[in-house]
Amino acid sequence: MKSGSQPPRPAVPVLRFLGATETVTGSRFLLDTPRARVLVDCGLYQGLKQLRQRNWEGLPIPPETIDAVVLSHAHLDHSGYLPAIVRDGFRGPVFCTPATKKLCGIVLPDSGRVQEEDAAYANRKGFSKHAPALPLYTEEDAARALARLKTVDFNTLTEVAPDAGVIFHRAGHILGSAVVELRLGGMRSRVVVFSGDLGRPFHPILRPPASRPSCDVLLIESTYGDRLHEDVASLERFRDAIRRTAERGGMVVIPSFAVDRTEVVLYHLRAMMQAGDLPRLPVWVDSPMALATLQVYREALSRENHETHARLTGSDPFDPGNLREARTTEQSMAINAESGPGIIISASGMATGGRVLHHLLQRLPDPRNTVLLVGYQAEGTRGRALLEGAREIKLLGRYVAVRAEVVDVPAFSVHADRNELLAWMRSNTRAPEVTYIVHGEPSASQALRTAIEAELSWSAVVPRYLETVRLD
C-alpha cells in the first residue's frame, strides 16, 4: 500500500502481529478497529540479518494512518523504531509511563547517535557493503519522536483513541515498564492485555509485577519460556569468574544493556566487594547512556514511588567503591591502556554495536581476560556467537580470535522464567479466551505453549509474522 492512502476500516476489531513473533525482538502489535488504529510497542529488530532488514523495509502500513502508539517500556526492541515512523509520517501521540518517557529521552537519542557514528566509522574504514553506509535514523529523528510522548500514570484509565483506553500496570522489568491493558469499546467491549517484558518476583531494586489483569485476550512474552533461572548458582559463577580473571591479572568485559542491567550488575558487584567475596577492583562504566540511566534510577530510589523497593538512604547502591565513569570518547579510549585486573561494563548488551565492540576487539585475543554475558543473547548477535563458543567473531570490519574466557550468567536476566510466567498468568482466576505467545525464539515459545496447555488448560497459540486475528 502506498504511503498516504487510507486503508479501509475493519468491520470488527482485529490484531495484527507486526513483530516479536518467533523472535525476541521487534515488538510491534497493531490493533485495528472500526474507529481506531493503535500500535502497541514500536521496537527495533535485532540479531539475524533477515530480521534487521525489516527495520529498513518499514511498517507494512502507512505510519500516518496510525492514531496512537502505546509503549510498554523503553528498551530499544520495544521503543527503538519510533524515530523511523515519526520520520516517515506518524503524527499521533505516544503514550507511556513517566519513567519510560525519561528513559526514552536517553535511549532514543543515543540510538540515533550510535547509528550515525557507526555509519561514519564504516565509511572512514571502508568496510561497509553500502556506499555510503547510512544510519537507520538520526539523533534529530529521535528528538522529533520524543516530542510526541505523553505520560500516563500507573493504574489510570486513559483514552488513547476513539473507543480505545489504556491502563498501565507495573511489570517490574525495568523502571517504568508496564503491562498494557487495552480496553476496546463499541458494541462488544473487549480487553486485550500485553505482558510486555515481564519482570521477576525478586529484583534487587524493583518491586515485582502486579497481578495479571482480567482479560479476553492475552499476549505473553516467552523469552525464557523454556528455561528456569538458577539464581544462586549463577551469582556464584559470576563471582568465581571475576576472581579467576583477577588472579591472572586480566580484565573482565561485561556487555550490558544500559537500562536496568548495568544497575543490577553494579548492585551485585557492590554487595560482593563489601562482603569481601570479591577483591576491590576498579569498575569502569563506559556508556554515556548507562551513566544517564544510573541517575534516573538514583532519583527514583530517592523518593517514595510505585516501582522501587525502598527509598535510597546512605551511600550509592550502584557504586562498588571504585566506580570510574567514561563519558567521552577520549575517556573510553583511555581504558585501552589499562592492563588489569579490572572490570569494564559497556553497551550494547548483545554486542551488536556501541563502545563495547572496541573493548572486545582489544580484550578477546588475550586468554587472561573474561567476557561475562549477563543477559539474553538473541540469534544472530555477536553475544550469541560468543555464547555458542565461536573461535573468532567479526568486529568493526575485521575478524578477531576469541581466546578470552566466556561465561554465561543468566541470573542477571530481568525476564521471568517459565515457572514465573505461569505463576503470573495464574494470578488472576479468570482465564483468557485465547493466549498468544510472543517475544521468544521458536523453541521457547513452543515450550511455553505446551506448558500453558498442560498446566493451565488454556487455549494457547504461537502466531506467525503478519498474521491477523479477530478480537470480537
N, C-alpha and C positions, 0 to 999 in steps of 0.2 A: 504493500500500500504506500502510495506516495505521501510524503510529509505534507500536511495541510489539508488532506481530505478527511472528512469526518466519517468514522465507521458507524454503521447502524447500531443503535442500542439493542441489547438482547431483550427478549420478551420476559425472561426470568433471570435472577442473579446467577452469575457463573464465576468460577475461579479458574484462572489460567496460571500454570506453573512456568514462569519465565526463567527460573534459575534454582540452584540448590537442589536439583533432582539428580540422584545417583552421583553426586559430588558434594563436597563440603562447602564450597564457596559459591559466590554469585547469587546471594539470596535476593530473589525478586518474585513477588506474588501479586498478580493483578486480579482485583475484584471488579467485575463489570456488572452493573445493574441497570434497570430501565432508566434510572435517573443520575447515576454517578459512575465514575471510573476512579478507583483508588488503588495505588501501588503500595503494598506493604513491603518495606525494605527496598533498597536500591544499591545493591552491593557489586563489588568487583569480582570477576572471576580470577582465580589464581591457580598456579600449578601447571597442568598439562597444556601444551601449546594449542590444541584444538579447543580447549576451554577458554584460554586467554584471548583467542581470536574472536570470541563472542563479544568481548569488550569493544573491539573495533567495528563489529558489524552493526552495533546499535540495537535498540529495542525493536521487536517486530511490530510495534505500534508507534504512531507518531507521538512523541513526547508532549506536544502541545494539546493532545486530546485527554491527557490525564488531569483530573480535577484536583487531586491531592496525593501527597506521599506521606506515609506513616513509617517512622524509623523505630526499630526495636532497640538498637544501641549503636555505638559509634565505631565499632570495628569496621575496617575497610571492606570486608566481604559482605557487610550489611549496609554501609553508607557510602562507599567509595566511588560509586558510579553517579552520584548526584551531580557533580560538576559537569559531566558529559551530557546528561539530559537537560540541564539548565542551558548549557551552551547550544543544544540542539532544539530548543523551543519550549521547554516546560516553564510555565509561569505561575503555577499554583503554589499553595502553602505546603510546607513540610513540617509535620507535627512530630514532636519528640519531647522527652523529659528535659528538665533544666540541666542536669548533669550531662546528658547526651549532647545538648547544644554546646556546652562548654568544651567537651572533648572533641566534638566535630570541628570546633574552632581551632583546635590544634592539629587534628589528624588530617583534615582535608587539604588545608594549605600545604602541609608538609608533603602529602602525597603528590600534589601538583609540582611542588618544588623538586622533589626527588626525581620525578619523571623528566622534568626539564634538564636536571643535572645529568641524569643517566644518558639521555639522548645526546647532550652536548659532549659528554665523555666519549661515547661511542663514535661520534663524528670526528672528534680530535684524534682518536686512536685508530679509526678506520676499520673497526671490526663488525659494524652493523651490516646486515643484508640489505638494508634500505639506504637510499642516498637521496636526501639526508634522512637519518633517524629522527623521528618526531615523537614528542610526548603524546600520550593518550589525551591528556588535558593539561592545562597550565595552572599555576598558582592563582592567576587572575580569574580563571574559570571557577576555581574553588571559592574565591571571595564572593563571586556572584551567587553561588549556590548557598553560601551561609546566610546571605541576606533574605532567603526565603524561609528560614527556620522559625517556627513558632513553638513556644513551650507549653506543655500541659503537665500539671502535677499528677502524681500517682493517685489512683482511686477516684478520679474525677471524670465523669462522662462529658465528652466534648464532641459536638458535631463537626465533622471534617469535610462533609459533602452532603448534598441532599439525601435524606433517608439513610445516612451512614454516620454512626457515632462510635467513638473510641474510648476505652478505659485502659490505662496502663497499670499493670500490676508488677510488683517487684520480682525481678528474675534472678538477682544475686550472682550474675555472671561477671559483669564489670560495673563500675559506678554508672548509674543512670540506666542500666539495662532493664528492659521491660518485657513481660509477657503481654501481648497485644490482644485485647478483647475487642472485636469489631462487631457492632450491632447494626444489622441491616433492617430498615423499616419496610414499609409497603404493605401489601395485602396480607402477606405471611411473614412476620418478623422472624429473623434468623440470627443466631450468634455464632461467629466463627472466631476461634482462638488460635493464635500463633504463639508457640512457645518461644520463638526467637532462639537464642543460645541460652540454655537453662543452666544456672549455676548449681553448686553443690550444697549439701546440708551443712558442711563445715568449711568455712573460709576464714582465714585469719583476720580479715578486715571487714568483709561484707556480711550482712545478715542473709539467711537462706531464702530461697524463693518463696513467695506467697503461695498458698494453696491454688490448685488448678481451678479456674473459673468454670462454672457450669456452661455448657455449650452444645450446639447441634453438630458442629464440625470442628475437629481439632487437627492442627498441623504440629507435629512434634519433631524436634531435631533428633538426629541419630549418630552424631559424630562418634560417640563411644557406645553405640548400640550393641556392639558385640564384645565388650570388654568390661572388666571390673578394675577399679583403681586399687593399687596396693600402696597406701599412703606411707605406712611405717617403713616398709622395705625400700620404697623409692627415695624417701628422705635419707635413709642410711646409704643408699647408692650415691646420692648427691654428695653427702658428707665425705664418704670414702674416696670418691673420685677427686675431690678437691685436695684431700690430704695427700693422695698419691702424687698428684701433679706438683704440689708444693714441695714434697720431699725430693723430687727430681729436678727442682728448680724451673719448672715450666709455667706457662700461662694457661689459664682456663678461659676459653672464649664461650660466651653464652649468647647465642642468637635469641633474642627475646622480643616479644610483642611489647610495644611501648606502653600500651594501655592495659593495666592490671597485672600482666605477667611480670614486668620489671618490679613492680611494687611488692608482689608476693615473694619473688626471689630475694630482694633486699631484706624483707621482713625475716625470712628464714636465715639468711646469712648473719644478720644482726643477732638473732637468738642463738645460733650455733657458736658464734665468736664470743658472745658474752658468757655462754656456759662453758667455754673452754674446749668445745668439741672441734673447733677449727682454729688454726693459727690466725693471728691478726694480720691479714693480708690487705694490701691496697685494692680497692674496688673502683674501677672506672665505669661510669655510666656514659657511654659515648652515643648519645642520641638527644638532640635538642627536643624532639617530641616527647621522649620519655621523661626528660627533666621537667618540661612544662606540665606533663601529666602528673608527676610526683607532687607538684604544687597544688593541683586540683584535689588530689587525694588528701593532702595535708589539710587543706581548707575544709574539706568535708568532715574530717576527723576532729576538727577544732570546734564543731558545734553539734548540737542535737539534730539528728536527721533520721529519715525513714530507712536509710540504707546501711549504715555502718553500725558495728557492734557497740562502740563506746566513744566518748569524746577523747581527743588526744590530750594527754597530760604528761608533763615532764619532757623527756628527750624525744628526739625524732625517731619514730619506729622504723624509718627507712634508711637510717644511717648506721652501718656496721661499726662506725668509729673512725673510718679512714676513707670515706666516700670522696671520690675525685670526679668532678664534673667536666666533661668535654663538650663544650657548646660550639666552638668554632672549628672550621676545617683544620686550622693550624694545631689546635689542641688535640684533635683526633689523630692527626699525622704524628704528633709527638709521642703518642703511645707506642708507635712502632719502635722507638728507641729503647723501650723498657724491656729488660731481659727476664724479669720474673724472679720469684714467684709472684703471681697476682691474678686478678680476675677482671675480665673485660665483659661488660654487658652492653650489647649493641643491637639495634634493629637492622633488618627485619627478623621476625621470629621464625620464618621458614627459609631464611637466607635467599629470598627472592630478589632483594635489592638493598640499597642503602649502605651505610658505613660498615656494616658487619662483613661485607664482601672483602673489603680491603684487609680486615683483620684475619679473615680466613685465608686469604691469599698468602699472607706472611706467615701465619702460625701453623697451617695444616701440614707442611712438609717436615716439621720437627717433632720427633716422637716423644719429646719431653712434654709437649703440650696436650691439652684435652679440649674437646668440644662437647659441651653439655647441651643436649636437646631437651628443652623444658616445656614443650608444647606440642600440639598436634602438627604433624608434617604431612601436608597434602600431597597426593600423587603429582609427579612431575616437578616437584620443587627440589632445590639443592639439599634442603634439610632431609627430605625423604631419601634422596640418594645416599647421604651420609648414614642415615639410619639403617639402610639396607646393605651397608658395607662396601660402598663404592671405593675403588682403589685410586681413582682420580676423578675430579669434577672440573667443569669449565667455569671459570670466574673471570669476568672483565676481559673477555676475548682470548683467554689462554687456559690451557689445562694445567692443573696443579695436582701433585701427588698427595694422597691422603695417608700420612704416616702418624699423625696425631691420634691419640685415643679418642674414641667417640662413645659417649654414654647417653643412653635414653633415660629420662627421669619423668615418667608420666604423672607422678604425684602433683606436679605443678599445674596440671590441667585445671581450668575453671569451667569445664563442661561436665555435666552429670554423666555418670556411667550407666550401664544397662539397668542395674537394680535401682539406682537413684531416679532414673527416668520413670520406671514402672511405679515406684512409690509416689512420685509426684502425680502421675496420672490417676492413681487410686485415691488421692487426697480429696477428690470430690466424688460422691457416691453415684451421681448421675453419669452414666456412660454416654459419650457422644454417639451419634448415629453412624459416623464414619471417622476414622483417624487416618490422616495422610502422613506418611513417614518421609521426611525431607532432610536435607543438610547432612548427608552421610554418604560414604562410598558404598557401592552396591552390597558388599558383604555385610557391612554394619547395618544398613537399612533392612536388609532381608532378615538378619538375625533378630533385630528388634521386632519386626513384623511377626515372626514366629513366636517370640516371647509374649507379645501382646495377645495374640490369638490363643496361646496355650494357657497363660496365667490370668488374663482378664476376660477372655471370651468376647473380645470386641472385634468388630469389622475393621481390618487394617489393610491399607493399600500403599504400595510404593509407586508414586506417579512417575510418568515419563516427561521428558523435556517438552515443553509447549503443549502438554495435554490440557484440555479444558473439561471441567466437570460442573454439573448443575448444583446449585445450592438451595433450590426450592424444595 
